[in-house]
């Protein structure tokens, strides 16, 4: 029973995976038929808007207000002495931003963040696509294999960091398996590759999942047609199947890049602080400048840079979500 | 009893026969890879995924010296690590704190999310589209951007009203709860859209209040969505290191921070307590992985919509 789930089951799962990318706004009630005016008027009168209050209040107090405070803090000369009374700390305009660009490692950190995020995302794609294609057709033990493939992604990041901190130590199991005892992975220039290696290990199942969803959208007729044409497996993959994966993979790339850009936990746990300069990503630099060097104003300015950095993939993502729901009438406005 | 058994057997056989029949026809056409390539891909990817997992288990049963020497297969097996972690890492209090924090966040965020989603899905109002969009946007705000301002804000509010917020569990709960809300609400929005509106209308005509509709009609129908939102909200609280590292005291430390501090403290002097690091890692990961595997079919939808990590 555990092996070879039948076709219904697998499509059942995959319909689930597609759910979240559906229309952003399906009109709540499209009143039709008799009594339509009456009903919509009644609706408007007693909408339970109070149910929005708890969420709106929390998001206002813990996200929106702090965002504004964050912008304000970035304009202050704020250190451990002025922090207590931050409202009356000296206002220094854009000096924190200027200092961040000119005399800290900010630009270096931005570069490390971007290159590591893009590289790690790129490397996860072949793994994820291969896994999805390999588990597309039923075989004995497929259910177990699919679960196994997801486990690296679901393991908490702080656990992944702790484990690989041990695996990658100079005399550790990786080096002794490779016969490279003494090679430093957690210090010096190699740490960059260590970060990418661990990130790829824990992130590729995400590409796998989105690719699976994409494969489900390939119609049976397409398979039949390519079988009739006698296409070999490689030609079928590259010419018939891969075009179906373009959309899901684009989405996977954007979301994964976002996750990697924001990833603080993995470098923090894997290398500790201060991090080796090769892996001093923007979140780590911001954290260290604030909570270790106690240059809070400067740290706030760096955080604004990380917002700008994240905004680029985020806007692409928001566009994609909207495009997906382009068929929806309520959306055209 | 024998008749039941026979019936079940017959059903099983019939189902299996139908399955193989359908499958063989289906498989011929839809096969993507020749068997030998399939085997290679599965073995390689299986090893990539499984080796580190296997290593965690083996190293947690190894001596510190054995792990430090780079043994994959322990030369001696010991359960000492699983005994020692409870005192050295502070795992017990860490797990208790994490369970309180992540559990509260999971329950509260789902409760709030279902009400919010109900209004967002069923009632048109000005700004609804913006609210839906912002649900996606809020999920991607870098944590580093909010860390310092939230710290400053909580410290200031605390000193104004004379109540300590930083360092308490409920301060942490409040923070994670808010971070979990956009995703939880988003999940519930996508789920509630799939529910037929007719039941709710019937209940309204019968005189049920909006809250009554939510409580008696929507809640019982939406448990698959609630599983997803609850699980990922729990994960957010269980996994975070950044906020917990700044907003907790040694007494209120979550297990993620306890393990991170324990790992960082192993630098310098003597053989690091690797065995205990691996044992605590395993203890922190197993509940999450088990929960995921149990509810896997529901949770996959949450993963693809870009949650966690």
Interface residues (C-beta under 8 A of the other chain):
Chain A: X4 X6 X7 X12 X13 X16 X17 X18 X19 X20 X21 X22 X23 X24 X25 X26 X27 X28 X29 X43 X46 X47 X48 X49 X51 X52 X54 X55 X58 X59 X61 X62 X63 X65 X66 X67 X69 X70 X73 X83 X86 X87 X127 X130 X131 X133 X134 X135 X136 X137 X138 X139 X145 X147 X148 X149 X150 X151 X152 X153 X154 X155 X156 X157 X158 X159 X161 X162 X163 X164 X165 X166 X167 X169 X171 X172 X173 X174 X175 X176 X177 X181 X201 X202 X203 X205 X206 X209 X210 X213 X220 X223 X224 X227 X233 X236 X237 X241 X255 X258 X259 X261 X262 X263 X264 X265 X268 X269 X272 X282 X283 X286 X287 X290 X291 X296 X299 X300 X302 X303 X304 X306 X307 X310 X314 X317 X318 X321 X330 X331 X333
Chain B: X19 X22 X23 X26 X27 X28 X29 X30 X31 X32 X33 X34 X37 X38 X41 X42 X45 X46 X48 X49 X50 X52 X53 X55 X56 X59 X67 X68 X69 X70 X71 X72 X112 X113 X115 X116 X118 X119 X120 X121 X122 X123 X124 X125 X128 X129 X132 X133 X136 X137 X138 X140 X141 X142 X143 X144 X145 X146 X147 X148 X149 X150 X152 X153 X156 X174 X175 X177 X178 X179 X181 X182 X185 X186 X187 X190 X191 X193 X194 X197 X210 X211 X214 X235 X238 X239 X240 X241 X242 X246 X256 X259 X260 X263 X264 X267 X272 X274 X277 X278 X280 X281 X284 X285 X288 X289 X292 X293 X296 X297 X298 X300 X301 X302 X303 X304 X305 X306 X308 X309
